[in-house]
Amino acid sequence: MNSFEEGNNQKDSDYIQRFLYKIDDFFETFTRNRIFLGDEDLSFPEFRVLNFVLDHERSGMKMISEHFSIAPSTTTGIINRLEDRNYVIRVINKEDRRKFLIKISDIGKKKLEVMTERIFLEMQKVFKNFSHDEEMEFFRLLNKLASLFQR
């Protein structure tokens, strides 16, 4: 029996709410922590979008908005800031000339390399506080949660 099975609904509701607050607190701390990014000119959402554009060569504004569940205006703002810093370029979509594809530039690729290495080094420091078993359990549970949310 897990914490969410039959029982006191108010108790379950309180537990779920505390759980959600903890997850929100973790992500809020992570995304606001400039130690991980170490760079004032790139926010965590911008970093995530830049990674997405690298992995999806044919990304358009709509695809990015839908993937991150963000408003088109938010996507436009992120892409504009990335474009202003020469991290991405807009290319006319040959299949529909009214639309643009977003491509990562060489400068954007280099920025991702530097930042990914910085995040990796910072995460190594964090995981020094975990035993090997704790680290493996953390990743197992994280993967399990991710797969359950993808349903």
N, C-alpha and C positions, 0 to 999 in steps of 0.2 A: 504494500500500500504506500503510495506517495503522498506528499503534503496536499495534493489537490483532489484526492478522491473523496468519496462520501464522508460527510462530517458536518461540522458547524460551518455554515455558509459565511457567517460574519467573520469567523476566524480565518477561513480560506481567503476571503476577500481582503482582509488586513494583510495576510501573508503575501498575497499577490501584489498588493500595493507597495509593500516594503521592498519586495523583490524588484519591481519596476523602478522604484526610486533608486535602488542600488545600481541597477544597470545604467540608468540615466546619469547618475552621479559619476560612474566610471567613465562613460563616454564623454561627458562634459569636461571632466578633468583631463582626459587624454587629448581631446581636440583643442583645448585651450592651452595646453602645456607646450610652450614654445621650445622646451628642451628637445622634444622629439623632432620638431621641424627645424629649429635652430636658425630660422630664416624669416625675417620680418616681412618679406615680400610675397610669401605664399602661405595661404591659410590651409587648414587641413581639408576643407571641402575642395579647394582648388587642387590640392595634391591628389585627392581621390579622382577628380575628373580628369586630370592630366594622365594618371595611370590608366583610366578607362579608355581614353583616346588612344593611348599607346597600344592597348590590347585590341581595340576595335577600329581598324583602319577606315571603315566606312561609316563612322559615327556622324550622325546629324544632330541638330539641336533637340529634335523630338525624342530620338533614341536616348540621349543623355538624360533629358528630363524624366522620361519614363523609368529608366534604370535606377535613378536615385530618388524617384518619387518627389521631385521638386517642381515648382512652378516654372513654366517657360521663361518668365521674366527673371527668375533667379538664375536659370541656366545661362541666359543671355548675359547677365552681369558677370558671372564667373568666366565665361568664354571671352567677353570683352577685356577683362583684366588680364587673362592669360595671353590674349592676342597683343595687348599693349606692351607686355613684357617680352614679346617675340617667342613665347613658349608654344604657341599653336598658330596655325594659319587656316584661313577659310578658303576652301576651293569650291568652285561652282560644280554642282552635281551634274554630270553629263546626261544622266537619265531624266533629270527634272531641273532645268536651268533656273527655276525660281528658288531652289533650295541650295544650301551650302553643305559641304562635308567639312568636318573639323579634322585636321591632321596635326600631329605633333611635329614640331620643328627639331632640328639638331640641337638647338639651344635648350629646348624643352626636354629632350632625351638626356642631355648632360645634367640638367637640373634634377631630374628624377634619379639618375645614378647617384649623385652626391647626397640627395636627401634620403634615398633608400638605405644607403650605407650608414648615414647618421642615425636613422631610426633603428637599424639593425644593432648598432653599437649601444644605443640607449636601452634597447630591449634586452641585450645581453646583461647589462647592469641590473635590470629589474629581475631577470630570471636567476641571478646568482642567489637571490633570497628564497628560491624554491629548491626542494630536493628534486632529484631526477624523477621520482615517482609522482610528485606533485605537479611537475611540469607536464608529464605525459597525461596525467588525469585532467589537467586544465585544458589541454588541447583536445583530448577525447571528448570532453563535455562541450567545449566550444563548437567542435565539428558536429556533434549531435544536435545542439541547439540550431546551428545553421541549417542542417538538413531538415529539421522539423519546420522551420520557418519558410523553407522553399517549397513546401507542399501547396 
